[in-house]
Amino acid sequence: MESVTREDVPMAIEGDGVEFRTKEVGQMSVAWVRLSAGVDLRPALTGLPGDLCQCPHWGYMLSGKLRMHTGDGAEDYEAGEAFYWAPGHGPEAIEDCEYIDFSPTAEIKAVIDHIKG
């Protein structure tokens, strides 16, 4: 068994209002994410199937407000809400926000590698 704090989770992507930390824990990875208001990650996802993230995520909004865009529209998530984001989504920070999510390691690694180019 293992527990982690934000400081235990290595930085994977940083800059332009994005702080994305991730660490493999078993066959899943935990991500600790901070996005500044106005950050829209959809352009970074261009080139993935549907130009959207294809990794599922289960998590919890710690602070702020995030809009998740899908092929069927958009839904907002706010501090205090648990979530499941199915494959086929692209996040946009409506307010400064922070969340923790858990994802299959192979799938999240492919998305991070794509974003980092």
Sequence and secondary structure as in RCSB ss.txt:
>XXXX:A:sequence
MESVTREDVPMAIEGDGVEFRTKEVGQMSVAWVRLSAGVDLRPALTGLPGDLCQCPHWGYMLSGKLRMHTGDGAE
DYEAGEAFYWAPGHGPEAIEDCEYIDFSPTAEIKAVIDHIKG
>XXXX:A:secstr
     GGGS EEEEETTEEEEEEEETTEEEEEEEE TT B HHHHTTSGGGSB   EEEEEEESEEEEEETTEEE
EEETT EEEE SSEEEEESSSEEEEEEEEHHHHHHHHHHHH 
